[in-house]
């Protein structure tokens, strides 16, 4: 299994908290630091 990393900044779950989501049928992660930018574009 590959290490979970933020799809925006690339930090791993060892460094920050990650939130999992699905997009176009694939699982991905975003960290709590990138989440506001992810939501508001």
ChimeraX attribute file (.defattr): number of C-alpha atoms within 10 A of each C-alpha:
attribute: neighborCount
match mode: 1-to-1
recipient: residues
	/A:1	3
	/A:2	4
	/A:3	7
	/A:4	17
	/A:5	22
	/A:6	22
	/A:7	15
	/A:8	14
	/A:9	11
	/A:10	12
	/A:11	17
	/A:12	17
	/A:13	16
	/A:14	10
	/A:15	9
	/A:16	14
	/A:17	15
	/A:18	22
	/A:19	15
	/A:20	12
	/A:21	11
	/A:22	9
	/A:23	7
	/A:24	5
	/A:25	7
	/A:26	7
	/A:27	9
	/A:28	15
	/A:29	21
	/A:30	24
	/A:31	23
	/A:32	14
	/A:33	14
	/A:34	14
	/A:35	16
	/A:36	10
	/A:37	10
	/A:38	13
	/A:39	7
	/A:40	6
	/A:41	6
